[in-house]
Amino acid sequence: MSAATVVLRAPLVLVPGLKLDEQLRSKSRSSAGLPTEVPGIVDDLNQLPDGVAASLDLGHSRHRPSLLVHTRAYRLRLEATNRGTGYFIKHIDPLRLADHARLARSCLLVRPPSWRMVFELRAVPDGSDAQWETLAEAWQRLGRTRAPQPDAAAVSDAQAQWLGTVDRLIDMTEEHSVREERETAPFPYQRVRSTGGRRNSTTPQSMYEFRLLGPALPPAGAFVRVQGDLETRGRVHRAAEGSVTVRFDQPVSWDRLPERGALELVPSTVVFSKQRQAVASLRTGDTENPHLLRAMVDHRVRGIPPTGARPRERLDPEQTDAFRKALTTEDLLVVLGPPGTGKTRTITEIAHTAATTTGTGGGRVLVTSHTNRAVDNVLARLPRDLVVIRVGDDSKVHADVKPLLLEEQSENLSEGIRHTMAHRLRAYREAEAAALWTAELSSRLDQVDGSARDVRDTAARLHHAVQAATAPARARREALRHQDDERESARSALADRAARLQEKVRSLRQRSDRPLTGWLHRARARRADEELTGLRPEIQRLEVLGRELRRQIEAETAEADRAAREDPAVASARAAHQAAEHLLGKNLQSAYEAAGVAVQALSTVVPDVSAPAPPRDPAEAAAALHTLRAQLEAWLPIVSARHALTQEWRTAVGEDPGQLVPELVRYAHVVGATCIGAASRPELSGVPFDLGIIDEAGQIGVADALVPLTRVRRGVLVGDDRQLPPFLDTAVADRARETGDPGLLRLTSQSALEQLRAGLPASHVVQLTRQRRMPAEIADFVSVSFYRGGTAHREGPPAHRPLVHQPDGLRRHLGPARPHPSRVAGTGHRGPGPQGALQHLRGTSARPARRLLPPAGFRVGGDRPLSRAAHGGRPPPHRADRRLRTRERLRRQRRLLPGRGARCRPLRLHPQQPRRTRRIPQGTAPRQCRRHPRQDPVGAGGRPEHPAQRGRPRLPHPRRGAAPAPARPR
């Protein structure tokens, strides 16, 4: 992005236009962000302290030079007053995608001290200044500012001379073309009507139909205007049957067109202006490829790096070489190929791989040619996985490629967006119920929270009531538990003492057998055993006491439970608690129902939101509902904003589908246009192209080829320099010869392909040599006569082509081949041309001779099949009848043909022509009759007569509409 800040010395004064109020009222209803009143414009401009984004429009046929000022939501078109003291606000429009794309390329940041508005021109303060000159100079400096080209070199003398010669050729061609169009007589018309019927005179229309007086019609696509009105320029959309349909550049009211008048041609200089722009870009180095001028004039190009890329379809070695070099060439590449060598197929593979393969520096591809047909042939063969756009006139584009037209795709995309937005708006309208159900969910969650508090309160009251009712029993139970705990402690101590004594007795008894101390151990063991015997009854008593205490504790617990069940206060508290729990469950169920409806209403536009499954714990369920409510409340403002944006987007697309055009071009893989259309269409203005493919470059002059080449980083020229040369008017060619300038003569006589083929190194010229379209005989003739034997016919299965492989019997009937006039003259040279081609084909037929036999299933001289079905399934007639019929058939044959009387086999003179039986034409050599040799006299028409026909008048055939022949006397 290139931008420049312009600080102005004085405030800018704005004056509302006459129709500004009406524009503001009509557009503010469909577009958000526009001010509701005219004074709000100044407020919006003054709220941009860093500067207002602006661009200059130098004007054209529709409006004067103007300043385009952009706010955050809309754009203003300002035109300076006649005295240059301020600006009129002519138009206000909402910001479109094209505006953002244009500002992203370059803009001015205008910083006046302030913006002011007055409502009358005479109210503009004295000393005010529009400062248009300051803004225009800043815009021109911004246009000249460009990132420096590190590889750009200064223009040499030879290059400057070459560019000057191209300029001279453009001037000569334009002068002659404009003079011819101006000398063309006008086309008077007697009636005019709107294509949609006569409308109200206050509603301007763009297309009108004119009924002409004379037979002369302006050519389709030519620019015309109503004679005497310089601002009614339009283009001929259709011209046929004495009427012309004109699409005017801007809507024209009915009253402006006279009922009777004349249309006159308007010289169009678009082609020549684009050619001059291309030459100027080469002169200043403002091209996508800084080495283009050096390649075109000095034929110095950079090397082609190797690549291992593979095409989608199988290509022959020459096609593969061209394919790989085209992907990695740095400057220019020339691909030559006669008809049928697969040039279009190679172009298709190059375009597909270059547009989709990032490894080869892939980018947007421009496919162009001098004719619309050549561009359509390439685009029609591109695979469907590419985004292909055709830029051109609808009337000149082939029907198969019309779906790829930029206008068609823009309209289809607009219709698809409107259809999608209609469904989306319907979904958003349905999602509006989510806000109501979210509010309902919040209300029900409040009830859930209240019920949860009631459950907690009743649970506390129930606990207190139970504690009060069971207090005596619990006190006695606690005392028994305390007594039992003491008993258990005593029993445990006695049990531990008994265990120690028992271990001591066992140890003493093991040592009682010792000689000296045995008696002492036995005495101590007896005392310990006696003590252990005394402890066991006490332990048993404590255990019995424990069982009794536990029975009493259970009884007291049962008493507490009975008291809790039978106590009225406990029963009342329990009933209240159960009621609170039931109400909580009911409220939770109701809240979940509201949450489900809210989520269902919102799921059409927010698929990530889903209702949680209700858990068993009421506390967890309430927490999950609170989380869901928070999510819904967070999504509702977003959904509302999306709803408004969708409505605004649908309205904007419906009002101006053309704003989708920049986005379509931006995401296109391949763009197809003619050489001039690639630069003249505003949709492609400023669009960079990585690779440009020029098809049929042998028919394109240098001036036309420079237009697309200056807009691409790399170029591939495909064509055949042995076919038609570039079209050039005879007067221009004669004038070029009169100058005697060899450079000018070379430009007028050679195409860009011829000049590059002769100058570029061999590594940058690829020749396709294997043709697949013509039969081998024709291919060999073309190769020898036009390409010095440089093409080869692809080997394949033999095919029967009656035009090429003629039977020898038919050749005998056609007679010997006539030699070429050059051979008759004694030169001995069989030159090219139709006669030489026919002689070559006759002399090179390789098929064996075949006898002329009747087709299988047909009788000799008859036209009915020899099958049982011919008699309706009945047996054949009697043998005598058969002999009579055979005799009658032979008589007919003698009347039809001389000689043997056998009809020739059905011939098919064209592969698409059905088989039919026909006679041998007159004037051909007949087949010899065994009974009557050549001595037979010759009858009328140069044919020998049959002996049976001598002296008899010749009668026409009865099946050809004449009277039947009289019966032959016996």
LINJO-V554154 format. One record per helix or strand. SS is the DSSP state (helix for helix, strand for strand). FROM is the first residue (numbers start at 1). TO is the last residue. If there is no record, write none. Layout:
BEGIN
SS & FROM & TO
SS & FROM & TO
END
This chain:
BEGIN
strand & 2 & 7
strand & 12 & 16
helix & 20 & 28
helix & 40 & 46
strand & 52 & 57
strand & 66 & 70
strand & 74 & 80
strand & 87 & 94
helix & 97 & 105
strand & 106 & 111
strand & 115 & 118
helix & 121 & 123
helix & 132 & 144
helix & 157 & 183
strand & 187 & 194
strand & 205 & 212
strand & 223 & 226
strand & 233 & 240
strand & 243 & 252
helix & 254 & 256
strand & 261 & 265
helix & 270 & 284
helix & 292 & 298
helix & 317 & 328
strand & 332 & 337
helix & 343 & 356
helix & 358 & 360
strand & 365 & 369
helix & 372 & 380
strand & 388 & 390
helix & 394 & 396
helix & 402 & 404
strand & 405 & 405
helix & 406 & 469
helix & 471 & 510
helix & 518 & 566
helix & 568 & 602
helix & 618 & 655
helix & 657 & 666
strand & 670 & 674
helix & 677 & 680
helix & 682 & 684
strand & 689 & 695
helix & 697 & 699
helix & 702 & 709
strand & 712 & 719
helix & 730 & 739
helix & 742 & 749
helix & 752 & 759
helix & 762 & 764
strand & 765 & 768
strand & 770 & 771
helix & 776 & 786
strand & 792 & 793
helix & 808 & 814
helix & 821 & 824
helix & 834 & 843
strand & 858 & 858
strand & 865 & 865
helix & 868 & 871
helix & 879 & 896
strand & 907 & 907
strand & 916 & 916
strand & 938 & 938
helix & 940 & 942
strand & 944 & 944
helix & 947 & 949
helix & 958 & 960
END
